[in-house]
Amino acid sequence: RTSVIRYTREELNETACMIAALAESEGLDAHARSAMIRLTE
């Protein structure tokens, strides 16, 4: 199953660190890096 979630730039700025922390806690390091990289795009 695939889920697609859309964030506005503002929403991403507010939640990227939490998204990355959750991903890291689940062993999804690439997903964590992806969330943080999107802050610089």
C-alpha positions in Angstrom: 0.0 0.0 0.0 1.3 3.5 -0.9 0.2 6.7 0.8 0.9 10.2 -0.7 0.9 13.1 1.6 1.2 16.7 0.4 2.7 19.5 2.5 2.8 23.2 1.8 6.3 24.8 2.2 5.1 26.4 5.5 3.8 23.0 6.8 7.1 21.3 5.8 9.2 24.0 7.5 7.1 23.4 10.7 7.3 19.6 10.7 10.4 18.4 8.9 12.4 17.8 12.1 9.5 15.8 13.6 9.1 13.8 10.3 12.9 13.1 10.3 12.9 12.0 13.9 10.0 9.6 13.4 11.6 8.2 10.3 14.9 7.7 12.1 13.2 6.0 15.0 11.8 3.5 12.6 15.2 2.9 10.9 14.2 4.8 7.8 17.3 6.9 7.5 16.9 7.8 3.8 13.4 9.1 4.5 14.7 11.2 7.3 17.4 12.7 5.0 14.7 13.3 2.3 12.6 15.3 4.7 15.6 17.5 5.7 16.8 17.9 2.1 13.4 19.3 1.1 13.9 22.2 3.5 16.7 23.4 1.3 14.9 23.1 -2.0 
